Amino acid sequence: MESGSHTMADLFSQLGLDSNEHAIDAFISSHKIAPSLNLADAPFWNQSQSAFIKESLALDADWCEIIDQLDSLLR
């Protein structure tokens, strides 16, 4: 288990996405999910990204807080 807190840029890097501020803002602006859809099941994730999100949440990993923030931003 990792220690410390993660930033949104860290999460985007972990997911294999561009992690600069402009790229993050653009991603959030262009990707929205329905309130009833789990974040990990969003159609824009690849299998690896979805698995990372699911596993992190299931294990209550250090990534959970920033994943929850991203979830809120995408709604």
C-alpha positions, -999 to +999 in steps of 0.1 A: +000+000+000+014+034-009+017+061+017+009+098+014-018+115-006-021+116-043-029+145-066-052+146-096-021+147-118-008+116-100-040+098-107-040+108-144-004+096-147-013+063-130-042+059-155-018+065-184-034+098-193-019+132-199-015+147-165-009+184-171-035+208-158-049+217-193-052+180-202-070+172-169-094+201-174-101+190-210-107+154-200-131+164-172-149+188-196-154+162-223-162+132-202-194+130-181-211+100-165-247+094-154-253+095-117-263+058-117-231+046-134-201+035-113-170+054-122-150+023-131-178+012-155-176+045-176-173+036-212-142+058-218-119+037-196-099+009-210-098-025-192-067-017-172-079+018-161-112+003-150-095-025-131-072+000-113-102+021-102-122-010-091-093-025-072-083+008-055-118+013-043-123-023-032-090-022-012-097+012+002-062+022-011-046+056-008-059+064-042-096+064-030-098+100-020-086+113-054-106+088-073-137+100-054-128+136-063-126+126-100-159+108-097-175+140-084-160+161-111-173+138-138-209+140-127 
